[in-house]
Amino acid sequence: MLRVERAEHGAWTVLRVFGELDLVSSPVVRRRVHDVVADGRHDVVLDLSGVRFCDSSGVGVLIAARRLLHSCRGRLRLILPARGAVEGSHVNRVLAALGVRRLFDVYPDVPGATGAADGAAREPAEDVVNGVVAPRTASA
């Protein structure tokens, strides 16, 4: 069973997703993202730290959400756990295995994604690839 909770954090709308993101449940997340955009909110954080399982349908919803928000000049940020593979980085591993992880701005928590900790949004400080946390390196 999938549950999605909505909260507002300044300019950001945070959708916290709990459960399994699969063929049956992914339309719920798609609808919630569309509802947020219909409400005129174009900066969205999808908190996926409560997602236990994600299949290709779930990945498709994440990519569609990114495309939708970019089309309305919005932003999409994901929250993925920065823990080891056993403790909850399933979505991150799926995104990395499919080669789409680089499409998303990933943050470890809501304050980091929304800039609530210091009043301004920060760049992600680290990448989580294959369950391993690595500091971000400066782009050349």
Disulfide bonds with the S-S distance in Angstrom:
none
